[in-house]
Amino acid sequence: MQHDHVDISSLRPGLRARVDLYLVSLGLGFNAGLAYRDRLHDLIALDSLSDAQLIAMGLDRTQIPAFVFSDLLAPPQRPV
């Protein structure tokens, strides 16, 4: 994990919204802001890849937040 200061204004449009939606969908009981800041480098790096590069990794843009937080958070459960 990188701990360098990241300028949040450098995020591409949509990435912040996808991460926020992912974290909200989990109904977290802790301050997600700290985990978010710790993983900004990974989020930005993946979001900067082309769609073809993401597909080669088995991902699309909507899956970036779940992938980056997969070691920390379980994926949201879909209602039956």
PyMOL Python script that loads the backbone (N, CA, C, O; Angstrom):
from pymol import cmd

cmd.read_pdbstr("""\
ATOM      1  N   MET A   1       0.832  -1.185   0.000  1.00  0.00           N
ATOM      2  CA  MET A   1       0.000   0.000   0.000  1.00  0.00           C
ATOM      3  C   MET A   1       0.871   1.241   0.000  1.00  0.00           C
ATOM      4  O   MET A   1       1.846   1.342   0.745  1.00  0.00           O
ATOM      5  N   GLN A   2       0.499   2.173  -0.845  1.00  0.00           N
ATOM      6  CA  GLN A   2       1.207   3.439  -0.885  1.00  0.00           C
ATOM      7  C   GLN A   2       0.522   4.408   0.053  1.00  0.00           C
ATOM      8  O   GLN A   2      -0.703   4.402   0.183  1.00  0.00           O
ATOM      9  N   HIS A   3       1.310   5.236   0.704  1.00  0.00           N
ATOM     10  CA  HIS A   3       0.741   6.208   1.636  1.00  0.00           C
ATOM     11  C   HIS A   3       1.072   7.638   1.235  1.00  0.00           C
ATOM     12  O   HIS A   3       0.945   8.556   2.045  1.00  0.00           O
ATOM     13  N   ASP A   4       1.499   7.833  -0.020  1.00  0.00           N
ATOM     14  CA  ASP A   4       1.762   9.187  -0.494  1.00  0.00           C
ATOM     15  C   ASP A   4       0.462   9.961  -0.536  1.00  0.00           C
ATOM     16  O   ASP A   4      -0.616   9.383  -0.680  1.00  0.00           O
ATOM     17  N   HIS A   5       0.572  11.273  -0.409  1.00  0.00           N
ATOM     18  CA  HIS A   5      -0.613  12.110  -0.501  1.00  0.00           C
ATOM     19  C   HIS A   5      -1.101  12.115  -1.943  1.00  0.00           C
ATOM     20  O   HIS A   5      -0.323  12.370  -2.861  1.00  0.00           O
ATOM     21  N   VAL A   6      -2.368  11.838  -2.145  1.00  0.00           N
ATOM     22  CA  VAL A   6      -2.962  11.830  -3.472  1.00  0.00           C
ATOM     23  C   VAL A   6      -3.966  12.966  -3.557  1.00  0.00           C
ATOM     24  O   VAL A   6      -4.775  13.163  -2.650  1.00  0.00           O
ATOM     25  N   ASP A   7      -3.911  13.704  -4.640  1.00  0.00           N
ATOM     26  CA  ASP A   7      -4.862  14.785  -4.865  1.00  0.00           C
ATOM     27  C   ASP A   7      -6.143  14.192  -5.422  1.00  0.00           C
ATOM     28  O   ASP A   7      -6.172  13.738  -6.565  1.00  0.00           O
ATOM     29  N   ILE A   8      -7.198  14.194  -4.626  1.00  0.00           N
ATOM     30  CA  ILE A   8      -8.458  13.587  -5.024  1.00  0.00           C
ATOM     31  C   ILE A   8      -9.034  14.265  -6.260  1.00  0.00           C
ATOM     32  O   ILE A   8      -9.798  13.641  -6.996  1.00  0.00           O
ATOM     33  N   SER A   9      -8.692  15.512  -6.504  1.00  0.00           N
ATOM     34  CA  SER A   9      -9.203  16.204  -7.684  1.00  0.00           C
ATOM     35  C   SER A   9      -8.664  15.598  -8.972  1.00  0.00           C
ATOM     36  O   SER A   9      -9.155  15.920 -10.054  1.00  0.00           O
ATOM     37  N   SER A  10      -7.661  14.725  -8.878  1.00  0.00           N
ATOM     38  CA  SER A  10      -7.106  14.100 -10.073  1.00  0.00           C
ATOM     39  C   SER A  10      -7.914  12.886 -10.525  1.00  0.00           C
ATOM     40  O   SER A  10      -7.596  12.293 -11.556  1.00  0.00           O
ATOM     41  N   LEU A  11      -8.936  12.509  -9.791  1.00  0.00           N
ATOM     42  CA  LEU A  11      -9.749  11.358 -10.166  1.00  0.00           C
ATOM     43  C   LEU A  11     -10.558  11.653 -11.418  1.00  0.00           C
ATOM     44  O   LEU A  11     -11.083  12.754 -11.587  1.00  0.00           O
ATOM     45  N   ARG A  12     -10.652  10.663 -12.290  1.00  0.00           N
ATOM     46  CA  ARG A  12     -11.477  10.827 -13.477  1.00  0.00           C
ATOM     47  C   ARG A  12     -12.946  10.821 -13.060  1.00  0.00           C
ATOM     48  O   ARG A  12     -13.316  10.162 -12.089  1.00  0.00           O
ATOM     49  N   PRO A  13     -13.777  11.551 -13.791  1.00  0.00           N
ATOM     50  CA  PRO A  13     -15.207  11.574 -13.464  1.00  0.00           C
ATOM     51  C   PRO A  13     -15.767  10.153 -13.444  1.00  0.00           C
ATOM     52  O   PRO A  13     -15.464   9.347 -14.323  1.00  0.00           O
ATOM     53  N   GLY A  14     -16.551   9.865 -12.477  1.00  0.00           N
ATOM     54  CA  GLY A  14     -17.173   8.549 -12.374  1.00  0.00           C
ATOM     55  C   GLY A  14     -16.493   7.621 -11.400  1.00  0.00           C
ATOM     56  O   GLY A  14     -17.167   6.810 -10.764  1.00  0.00           O
ATOM     57  N   LEU A  15     -15.176   7.705 -11.256  1.00  0.00           N
ATOM     58  CA  LEU A  15     -14.478   6.794 -10.345  1.00  0.00           C
ATOM     59  C   LEU A  15     -14.923   7.030  -8.917  1.00  0.00           C
ATOM     60  O   LEU A  15     -15.237   6.076  -8.205  1.00  0.00           O
ATOM     61  N   ARG A  16     -14.957   8.269  -8.485  1.00  0.00           N
ATOM     62  CA  ARG A  16     -15.370   8.576  -7.115  1.00  0.00           C
ATOM     63  C   ARG A  16     -16.792   8.084  -6.866  1.00  0.00           C
ATOM     64  O   ARG A  16     -17.081   7.521  -5.810  1.00  0.00           O
ATOM     65  N   ALA A  17     -17.677   8.294  -7.835  1.00  0.00           N
ATOM     66  CA  ALA A  17     -19.068   7.846  -7.691  1.00  0.00           C
ATOM     67  C   ALA A  17     -19.150   6.329  -7.606  1.00  0.00           C
ATOM     68  O   ALA A  17     -19.925   5.801  -6.808  1.00  0.00           O
ATOM     69  N   ARG A  18     -18.363   5.614  -8.416  1.00  0.00           N
ATOM     70  CA  ARG A  18     -18.385   4.140  -8.361  1.00  0.00           C
ATOM     71  C   ARG A  18     -17.882   3.634  -7.018  1.00  0.00           C
ATOM     72  O   ARG A  18     -18.444   2.692  -6.460  1.00  0.00           O
ATOM     73  N   VAL A  19     -16.829   4.252  -6.496  1.00  0.00           N
ATOM     74  CA  VAL A  19     -16.299   3.833  -5.194  1.00  0.00           C
ATOM     75  C   VAL A  19     -17.310   4.140  -4.092  1.00  0.00           C
ATOM     76  O   VAL A  19     -17.569   3.293  -3.236  1.00  0.00           O
ATOM     77  N   ASP A  20     -17.876   5.330  -4.107  1.00  0.00           N
ATOM     78  CA  ASP A  20     -18.868   5.690  -3.091  1.00  0.00           C
ATOM     79  C   ASP A  20     -20.063   4.745  -3.134  1.00  0.00           C
ATOM     80  O   ASP A  20     -20.526   4.291  -2.088  1.00  0.00           O
ATOM     81  N   LEU A  21     -20.568   4.442  -4.324  1.00  0.00           N
ATOM     82  CA  LEU A  21     -21.707   3.538  -4.449  1.00  0.00           C
ATOM     83  C   LEU A  21     -21.359   2.155  -3.913  1.00  0.00           C
ATOM     84  O   LEU A  21     -22.166   1.533  -3.222  1.00  0.00           O
ATOM     85  N   TYR A  22     -20.166   1.675  -4.226  1.00  0.00           N
ATOM     86  CA  TYR A  22     -19.733   0.365  -3.735  1.00  0.00           C
ATOM     87  C   TYR A  22     -19.675   0.346  -2.207  1.00  0.00           C
ATOM     88  O   TYR A  22     -20.205  -0.569  -1.578  1.00  0.00           O
ATOM     89  N   LEU A  23     -19.042   1.341  -1.617  1.00  0.00           N
ATOM     90  CA  LEU A  23     -18.911   1.367  -0.154  1.00  0.00           C
ATOM     91  C   LEU A  23     -20.269   1.529   0.524  1.00  0.00           C
ATOM     92  O   LEU A  23     -20.519   0.898   1.551  1.00  0.00           O
ATOM     93  N   VAL A  24     -21.143   2.355  -0.024  1.00  0.00           N
ATOM     94  CA  VAL A  24     -22.475   2.538   0.554  1.00  0.00           C
ATOM     95  C   VAL A  24     -23.279   1.241   0.466  1.00  0.00           C
ATOM     96  O   VAL A  24     -24.035   0.915   1.381  1.00  0.00           O
ATOM     97  N   SER A  25     -23.117   0.505  -0.629  1.00  0.00           N
ATOM     98  CA  SER A  25     -23.883  -0.733  -0.800  1.00  0.00           C
ATOM     99  C   SER A  25     -23.527  -1.783   0.246  1.00  0.00           C
ATOM    100  O   SER A  25     -24.300  -2.709   0.491  1.00  0.00           O
ATOM    101  N   LEU A  26     -22.353  -1.637   0.861  1.00  0.00           N
ATOM    102  CA  LEU A  26     -21.938  -2.594   1.887  1.00  0.00           C
ATOM    103  C   LEU A  26     -22.484  -2.248   3.264  1.00  0.00           C
ATOM    104  O   LEU A  26     -22.436  -3.081   4.169  1.00  0.00           O
ATOM    105  N   GLY A  27     -23.000  -1.042   3.441  1.00  0.00           N
ATOM    106  CA  GLY A  27     -23.512  -0.646   4.750  1.00  0.00           C
ATOM    107  C   GLY A  27     -22.444  -0.734   5.819  1.00  0.00           C
ATOM    108  O   GLY A  27     -22.639  -1.375   6.852  1.00  0.00           O
ATOM    109  N   LEU A  28     -21.341  -0.105   5.577  1.00  0.00           N
ATOM    110  CA  LEU A  28     -20.180  -0.230   6.452  1.00  0.00           C
ATOM    111  C   LEU A  28     -20.423   0.328   7.846  1.00  0.00           C
ATOM    112  O   LEU A  28     -21.185   1.278   8.028  1.00  0.00           O
ATOM    113  N   GLY A  29     -19.779  -0.265   8.804  1.00  0.00           N
ATOM    114  CA  GLY A  29     -19.847   0.194  10.173  1.00  0.00           C
ATOM    115  C   GLY A  29     -18.529   0.782  10.638  1.00  0.00           C
ATOM    116  O   GLY A  29     -18.227   0.745  11.830  1.00  0.00           O
ATOM    117  N   PHE A  30     -17.735   1.327   9.721  1.00  0.00           N
ATOM    118  CA  PHE A  30     -16.477   1.959  10.079  1.00  0.00           C
ATOM    119  C   PHE A  30     -16.247   3.140   9.141  1.00  0.00           C
ATOM    120  O   PHE A  30     -16.996   3.334   8.184  1.00  0.00           O
ATOM    121  N   ASN A  31     -15.228   3.912   9.414  1.00  0.00           N
ATOM    122  CA  ASN A  31     -14.930   5.085   8.600  1.00  0.00           C
ATOM    123  C   ASN A  31     -14.251   4.636   7.308  1.00  0.00           C
ATOM    124  O   ASN A  31     -13.050   4.368   7.284  1.00  0.00           O
ATOM    125  N   ALA A  32     -15.022   4.562   6.259  1.00  0.00           N
ATOM    126  CA  ALA A  32     -14.494   4.091   4.980  1.00  0.00           C
ATOM    127  C   ALA A  32     -13.522   5.087   4.358  1.00  0.00           C
ATOM    128  O   ALA A  32     -12.734   4.720   3.487  1.00  0.00           O
ATOM    129  N   GLY A  33     -13.569   6.321   4.789  1.00  0.00           N
ATOM    130  CA  GLY A  33     -12.690   7.335   4.225  1.00  0.00           C
ATOM    131  C   GLY A  33     -11.223   6.999   4.380  1.00  0.00           C
ATOM    132  O   GLY A  33     -10.426   7.282   3.485  1.00  0.00           O
ATOM    133  N   LEU A  34     -10.855   6.406   5.489  1.00  0.00           N
ATOM    134  CA  LEU A  34      -9.452   6.050   5.704  1.00  0.00           C
ATOM    135  C   LEU A  34      -9.025   4.927   4.758  1.00  0.00           C
ATOM    136  O   LEU A  34      -7.946   4.988   4.169  1.00  0.00           O
ATOM    137  N   ALA A  35      -9.854   3.920   4.613  1.00  0.00           N
ATOM    138  CA  ALA A  35      -9.538   2.830   3.688  1.00  0.00           C
ATOM    139  C   ALA A  35      -9.506   3.342   2.259  1.00  0.00           C
ATOM    140  O   ALA A  35      -8.675   2.919   1.455  1.00  0.00           O
ATOM    141  N   TYR A  36     -10.407   4.245   1.953  1.00  0.00           N
ATOM    142  CA  TYR A  36     -10.474   4.833   0.609  1.00  0.00           C
ATOM    143  C   TYR A  36      -9.174   5.552   0.286  1.00  0.00           C
ATOM    144  O   TYR A  36      -8.603   5.347  -0.784  1.00  0.00           O
ATOM    145  N   ARG A  37      -8.704   6.386   1.192  1.00  0.00           N
ATOM    146  CA  ARG A  37      -7.455   7.131   0.963  1.00  0.00           C
ATOM    147  C   ARG A  37      -6.265   6.181   0.794  1.00  0.00           C
ATOM    148  O   ARG A  37      -5.397   6.419  -0.045  1.00  0.00           O
ATOM    149  N   ASP A  38      -6.224   5.118   1.579  1.00  0.00           N
ATOM    150  CA  ASP A  38      -5.113   4.167   1.486  1.00  0.00           C
ATOM    151  C   ASP A  38      -5.062   3.458   0.139  1.00  0.00           C
ATOM    152  O   ASP A  38      -4.005   2.980  -0.274  1.00  0.00           O
ATOM    153  N   ARG A  39      -6.200   3.387  -0.547  1.00  0.00           N
ATOM    154  CA  ARG A  39      -6.268   2.628  -1.798  1.00  0.00           C
ATOM    155  C   ARG A  39      -6.440   3.501  -3.036  1.00  0.00           C
ATOM    156  O   ARG A  39      -6.675   2.990  -4.131  1.00  0.00           O
ATOM    157  N   LEU A  40      -6.325   4.806  -2.867  1.00  0.00           N
ATOM    158  CA  LEU A  40      -6.499   5.707  -4.002  1.00  0.00           C
ATOM    159  C   LEU A  40      -5.525   5.413  -5.145  1.00  0.00           C
ATOM    160  O   LEU A  40      -5.909   5.463  -6.313  1.00  0.00           O
ATOM    161  N   HIS A  41      -4.297   5.114  -4.821  1.00  0.00           N
ATOM    162  CA  HIS A  41      -3.318   4.821  -5.874  1.00  0.00           C
ATOM    163  C   HIS A  41      -3.777   3.636  -6.716  1.00  0.00           C
ATOM    164  O   HIS A  41      -3.702   3.678  -7.944  1.00  0.00           O
ATOM    165  N   ASP A  42      -4.245   2.589  -6.065  1.00  0.00           N
ATOM    166  CA  ASP A  42      -4.709   1.404  -6.797  1.00  0.00           C
ATOM    167  C   ASP A  42      -5.946   1.720  -7.635  1.00  0.00           C
ATOM    168  O   ASP A  42      -6.057   1.278  -8.778  1.00  0.00           O
ATOM    169  N   LEU A  43      -6.870   2.485  -7.063  1.00  0.00           N
ATOM    170  CA  LEU A  43      -8.072   2.865  -7.800  1.00  0.00           C
ATOM    171  C   LEU A  43      -7.721   3.662  -9.051  1.00  0.00           C
ATOM    172  O   LEU A  43      -8.242   3.391 -10.133  1.00  0.00           O
ATOM    173  N   ILE A  44      -6.840   4.642  -8.900  1.00  0.00           N
ATOM    174  CA  ILE A  44      -6.449   5.484 -10.027  1.00  0.00           C
ATOM    175  C   ILE A  44      -5.692   4.673 -11.072  1.00  0.00           C
ATOM    176  O   ILE A  44      -5.917   4.835 -12.271  1.00  0.00           O
ATOM    177  N   ALA A  45      -4.797   3.803 -10.617  1.00  0.00           N
ATOM    178  CA  ALA A  45      -4.020   2.996 -11.560  1.00  0.00           C
ATOM    179  C   ALA A  45      -4.924   2.115 -12.408  1.00  0.00           C
ATOM    180  O   ALA A  45      -4.751   2.032 -13.624  1.00  0.00           O
ATOM    181  N   LEU A  46      -5.882   1.459 -11.778  1.00  0.00           N
ATOM    182  CA  LEU A  46      -6.788   0.600 -12.539  1.00  0.00           C
ATOM    183  C   LEU A  46      -7.699   1.424 -13.443  1.00  0.00           C
ATOM    184  O   LEU A  46      -7.952   1.037 -14.584  1.00  0.00           O
ATOM    185  N   ASP A  47      -8.189   2.546 -12.948  1.00  0.00           N
ATOM    186  CA  ASP A  47      -9.084   3.375 -13.746  1.00  0.00           C
ATOM    187  C   ASP A  47      -8.370   3.981 -14.949  1.00  0.00           C
ATOM    188  O   ASP A  47      -9.019   4.339 -15.931  1.00  0.00           O
ATOM    189  N   SER A  48      -7.051   4.101 -14.888  1.00  0.00           N
ATOM    190  CA  SER A  48      -6.298   4.670 -16.002  1.00  0.00           C
ATOM    191  C   SER A  48      -6.040   3.648 -17.113  1.00  0.00           C
ATOM    192  O   SER A  48      -5.607   4.016 -18.206  1.00  0.00           O
ATOM    193  N   LEU A  49      -6.305   2.370 -16.838  1.00  0.00           N
ATOM    194  CA  LEU A  49      -6.125   1.342 -17.870  1.00  0.00           C
ATOM    195  C   LEU A  49      -7.218   1.463 -18.926  1.00  0.00           C
ATOM    196  O   LEU A  49      -8.296   1.996 -18.664  1.00  0.00           O
ATOM    197  N   SER A  50      -6.927   0.969 -20.103  1.00  0.00           N
ATOM    198  CA  SER A  50      -7.937   0.955 -21.160  1.00  0.00           C
ATOM    199  C   SER A  50      -8.976  -0.124 -20.845  1.00  0.00           C
ATOM    200  O   SER A  50      -8.735  -1.014 -20.030  1.00  0.00           O
ATOM    201  N   ASP A  51     -10.124  -0.030 -21.497  1.00  0.00           N
ATOM    202  CA  ASP A  51     -11.145  -1.052 -21.316  1.00  0.00           C
ATOM    203  C   ASP A  51     -10.610  -2.424 -21.709  1.00  0.00           C
ATOM    204  O   ASP A  51     -10.921  -3.419 -21.054  1.00  0.00           O
ATOM    205  N   ALA A  52      -9.812  -2.489 -22.768  1.00  0.00           N
ATOM    206  CA  ALA A  52      -9.235  -3.760 -23.215  1.00  0.00           C
ATOM    207  C   ALA A  52      -8.301  -4.347 -22.152  1.00  0.00           C
ATOM    208  O   ALA A  52      -8.303  -5.557 -21.925  1.00  0.00           O
ATOM    209  N   GLN A  53      -7.510  -3.499 -21.508  1.00  0.00           N
ATOM    210  CA  GLN A  53      -6.617  -3.983 -20.455  1.00  0.00           C
ATOM    211  C   GLN A  53      -7.418  -4.509 -19.267  1.00  0.00           C
ATOM    212  O   GLN A  53      -7.070  -5.536 -18.685  1.00  0.00           O
ATOM    213  N   LEU A  54      -8.484  -3.809 -18.912  1.00  0.00           N
ATOM    214  CA  LEU A  54      -9.327  -4.279 -17.809  1.00  0.00           C
ATOM    215  C   LEU A  54      -9.980  -5.616 -18.155  1.00  0.00           C
ATOM    216  O   LEU A  54     -10.024  -6.520 -17.320  1.00  0.00           O
ATOM    217  N   ILE A  55     -10.481  -5.743 -19.372  1.00  0.00           N
ATOM    218  CA  ILE A  55     -11.109  -7.000 -19.798  1.00  0.00           C
ATOM    219  C   ILE A  55     -10.104  -8.138 -19.716  1.00  0.00           C
ATOM    220  O   ILE A  55     -10.456  -9.243 -19.305  1.00  0.00           O
ATOM    221  N   ALA A  56      -8.853  -7.883 -20.100  1.00  0.00           N
ATOM    222  CA  ALA A  56      -7.809  -8.909 -20.020  1.00  0.00           C
ATOM    223  C   ALA A  56      -7.585  -9.367 -18.579  1.00  0.00           C
ATOM    224  O   ALA A  56      -7.149 -10.493 -18.341  1.00  0.00           O
ATOM    225  N   MET A  57      -7.887  -8.488 -17.619  1.00  0.00           N
ATOM    226  CA  MET A  57      -7.774  -8.836 -16.196  1.00  0.00           C
ATOM    227  C   MET A  57      -9.064  -9.453 -15.670  1.00  0.00           C
ATOM    228  O   MET A  57      -9.135  -9.853 -14.508  1.00  0.00           O
ATOM    229  N   GLY A  58     -10.078  -9.529 -16.519  1.00  0.00           N
ATOM    230  CA  GLY A  58     -11.363 -10.070 -16.097  1.00  0.00           C
ATOM    231  C   GLY A  58     -12.239  -9.045 -15.397  1.00  0.00           C
ATOM    232  O   GLY A  58     -13.135  -9.411 -14.637  1.00  0.00           O
ATOM    233  N   LEU A  59     -11.989  -7.756 -15.646  1.00  0.00           N
ATOM    234  CA  LEU A  59     -12.718  -6.679 -14.974  1.00  0.00           C
ATOM    235  C   LEU A  59     -13.353  -5.736 -15.970  1.00  0.00           C
ATOM    236  O   LEU A  59     -12.935  -5.653 -17.125  1.00  0.00           O
ATOM    237  N   ASP A  60     -14.376  -5.023 -15.507  1.00  0.00           N
ATOM    238  CA  ASP A  60     -14.841  -3.836 -16.213  1.00  0.00           C
ATOM    239  C   ASP A  60     -14.796  -2.699 -15.194  1.00  0.00           C
ATOM    240  O   ASP A  60     -14.543  -2.936 -14.012  1.00  0.00           O
ATOM    241  N   ARG A  61     -15.034  -1.490 -15.636  1.00  0.00           N
ATOM    242  CA  ARG A  61     -14.888  -0.327 -14.746  1.00  0.00           C
ATOM    243  C   ARG A  61     -15.773  -0.409 -13.510  1.00  0.00           C
ATOM    244  O   ARG A  61     -15.377   0.049 -12.438  1.00  0.00           O
ATOM    245  N   THR A  62     -16.946  -0.978 -13.641  1.00  0.00           N
ATOM    246  CA  THR A  62     -17.848  -1.064 -12.489  1.00  0.00           C
ATOM    247  C   THR A  62     -17.312  -1.992 -11.409  1.00  0.00           C
ATOM    248  O   THR A  62     -17.747  -1.908 -10.260  1.00  0.00           O
ATOM    249  N   GLN A  63     -16.390  -2.864 -11.745  1.00  0.00           N
ATOM    250  CA  GLN A  63     -15.846  -3.832 -10.787  1.00  0.00           C
ATOM    251  C   GLN A  63     -14.567  -3.353 -10.102  1.00  0.00           C
ATOM    252  O   GLN A  63     -14.062  -4.029  -9.205  1.00  0.00           O
ATOM    253  N   ILE A  64     -14.042  -2.213 -10.505  1.00  0.00           N
ATOM    254  CA  ILE A  64     -12.791  -1.723  -9.920  1.00  0.00           C
ATOM    255  C   ILE A  64     -12.885  -1.565  -8.403  1.00  0.00           C
ATOM    256  O   ILE A  64     -11.999  -2.054  -7.702  1.00  0.00           O
ATOM    257  N   PRO A  65     -13.915  -0.904  -7.856  1.00  0.00           N
ATOM    258  CA  PRO A  65     -13.958  -0.764  -6.393  1.00  0.00           C
ATOM    259  C   PRO A  65     -13.968  -2.106  -5.660  1.00  0.00           C
ATOM    260  O   PRO A  65     -13.235  -2.285  -4.687  1.00  0.00           O
ATOM    261  N   ALA A  66     -14.783  -3.038  -6.113  1.00  0.00           N
ATOM    262  CA  ALA A  66     -14.844  -4.349  -5.444  1.00  0.00           C
ATOM    263  C   ALA A  66     -13.498  -5.063  -5.522  1.00  0.00           C
ATOM    264  O   ALA A  66     -13.087  -5.720  -4.566  1.00  0.00           O
ATOM    265  N   PHE A  67     -12.815  -4.937  -6.648  1.00  0.00           N
ATOM    266  CA  PHE A  67     -11.512  -5.569  -6.808  1.00  0.00           C
ATOM    267  C   PHE A  67     -10.487  -4.967  -5.859  1.00  0.00           C
ATOM    268  O   PHE A  67      -9.734  -5.696  -5.213  1.00  0.00           O
ATOM    269  N   VAL A  68     -10.454  -3.649  -5.770  1.00  0.00           N
ATOM    270  CA  VAL A  68      -9.466  -2.964  -4.933  1.00  0.00           C
ATOM    271  C   VAL A  68      -9.705  -3.237  -3.446  1.00  0.00           C
ATOM    272  O   VAL A  68      -8.750  -3.329  -2.675  1.00  0.00           O
ATOM    273  N   PHE A  69     -10.959  -3.364  -3.043  1.00  0.00           N
ATOM    274  CA  PHE A  69     -11.283  -3.589  -1.634  1.00  0.00           C
ATOM    275  C   PHE A  69     -11.540  -5.066  -1.303  1.00  0.00           C
ATOM    276  O   PHE A  69     -11.966  -5.376  -0.190  1.00  0.00           O
ATOM    277  N   SER A  70     -11.290  -5.970  -2.241  1.00  0.00           N
ATOM    278  CA  SER A  70     -11.658  -7.378  -2.063  1.00  0.00           C
ATOM    279  C   SER A  70     -10.977  -8.047  -0.870  1.00  0.00           C
ATOM    280  O   SER A  70     -11.546  -8.965  -0.280  1.00  0.00           O
ATOM    281  N   ASP A  71      -9.784  -7.615  -0.506  1.00  0.00           N
ATOM    282  CA  ASP A  71      -9.112  -8.226   0.627  1.00  0.00           C
ATOM    283  C   ASP A  71      -9.651  -7.723   1.966  1.00  0.00           C
ATOM    284  O   ASP A  71      -9.408  -8.330   3.009  1.00  0.00           O
ATOM    285  N   LEU A  72     -10.379  -6.616   1.929  1.00  0.00           N
ATOM    286  CA  LEU A  72     -10.870  -5.984   3.144  1.00  0.00           C
ATOM    287  C   LEU A  72     -12.368  -6.168   3.336  1.00  0.00           C
ATOM    288  O   LEU A  72     -12.841  -6.287   4.466  1.00  0.00           O
ATOM    289  N   LEU A  73     -13.109  -6.192   2.247  1.00  0.00           N
ATOM    290  CA  LEU A  73     -14.562  -6.197   2.312  1.00  0.00           C
ATOM    291  C   LEU A  73     -15.149  -7.293   1.453  1.00  0.00           C
ATOM    292  O   LEU A  73     -14.646  -7.587   0.369  1.00  0.00           O
ATOM    293  N   ALA A  74     -16.210  -7.892   1.943  1.00  0.00           N
ATOM    294  CA  ALA A  74     -16.928  -8.886   1.161  1.00  0.00           C
ATOM    295  C   ALA A  74     -17.793  -8.171   0.135  1.00  0.00           C
ATOM    296  O   ALA A  74     -18.242  -7.051   0.378  1.00  0.00           O
ATOM    297  N   PRO A  75     -18.031  -8.801  -1.003  1.00  0.00           N
ATOM    298  CA  PRO A  75     -18.905  -8.162  -1.990  1.00  0.00           C
ATOM    299  C   PRO A  75     -20.329  -8.033  -1.453  1.00  0.00           C
ATOM    300  O   PRO A  75     -20.762  -8.846  -0.637  1.00  0.00           O
ATOM    301  N   PRO A  76     -21.056  -7.012  -1.909  1.00  0.00           N
ATOM    302  CA  PRO A  76     -22.424  -6.841  -1.431  1.00  0.00           C
ATOM    303  C   PRO A  76     -23.301  -8.014  -1.844  1.00  0.00           C
ATOM    304  O   PRO A  76     -23.146  -8.563  -2.935  1.00  0.00           O
ATOM    305  N   GLN A  77     -24.210  -8.389  -0.977  1.00  0.00           N
ATOM    306  CA  GLN A  77     -25.148  -9.468  -1.259  1.00  0.00           C
ATOM    307  C   GLN A  77     -26.324  -8.909  -2.034  1.00  0.00           C
ATOM    308  O   GLN A  77     -26.865  -7.859  -1.686  1.00  0.00           O
ATOM    309  N   ARG A  78     -26.717  -9.608  -3.077  1.00  0.00           N
ATOM    310  CA  ARG A  78     -27.869  -9.179  -3.862  1.00  0.00           C
ATOM    311  C   ARG A  78     -29.122  -9.759  -3.233  1.00  0.00           C
ATOM    312  O   ARG A  78     -29.130 -10.921  -2.827  1.00  0.00           O
ATOM    313  N   PRO A  79     -30.192  -8.959  -3.147  1.00  0.00           N
ATOM    314  CA  PRO A  79     -31.443  -9.480  -2.595  1.00  0.00           C
ATOM    315  C   PRO A  79     -31.989 -10.608  -3.456  1.00  0.00           C
ATOM    316  O   PRO A  79     -31.848 -10.584  -4.679  1.00  0.00           O
ATOM    317  N   VAL A  80     -32.603 -11.581  -2.831  1.00  0.00           N
ATOM    318  CA  VAL A  80     -33.157 -12.717  -3.550  1.00  0.00           C
ATOM    319  C   VAL A  80     -34.572 -12.427  -3.982  1.00  0.00           C
ATOM    320  O   VAL A  80     -35.212 -13.272  -4.607  1.00  0.00           O
TER     321      VAL A  80
END
""", "prot")
cmd.dss("prot")
cmd.show_as("cartoon", "prot")
cmd.util.cbc("prot")
cmd.orient("prot")
